[in-house]
Amino acid sequence: MPIVVTLDVMLARRKMRGKELAERIGMTEQNLSLLRSGKVKGMRFETLARICAELECQPADILTYQPVDTADD
């Protein structure tokens, strides 16, 4: 998947634990863990907005695009 979740980096910068963020945004720790590991296929904009508000960041701070090289060598 070319979208990489870098939420752990922002949590570390903010010195916040995943459990605390999950409580603040009204998400289960398990679902946040799945998001942090990149094992989800999508996320609601509402959830993204809550995360960004709590971490005082932009979506680009927690999501990056890394194109998949499909060239046949």
C-alpha positions, 0 to 999 in steps of 0.5 A, spaced: 500 500 500 503 506 498 499 510 503 504 509 510 501 511 517 506 515 521 502 516 527 507 513 532 512 518 530 507 524 531 505 520 538 513 520 540 514 527 538 508 529 542 510 525 548 503 521 548 501 514 549 496 511 544 492 509 550 491 516 551 490 518 544 484 513 543 481 515 550 481 523 547 478 521 540 473 516 542 476 510 539 478 503 542 485 502 543 485 496 539 482 500 533 488 505 534 493 499 534 490 497 527 491 504 524 498 505 527 500 498 524 497 500 517 493 494 517 486 498 515 484 500 508 481 506 510 479 512 515 473 516 516 475 524 515 472 525 522 477 520 525 483 523 522 480 530 524 480 528 531 487 525 531 490 532 528 486 536 533 489 532 539 496 532 536 496 539 533 498 536 527 496 536 519 494 530 516 501 530 512 504 529 519 501 522 520 500 520 513 505 519 507 505 517 500 510 512 498 509 510 490 510 502 489 515 501 484 512 497 478 517 497 473 519 490 471 527 490 471 
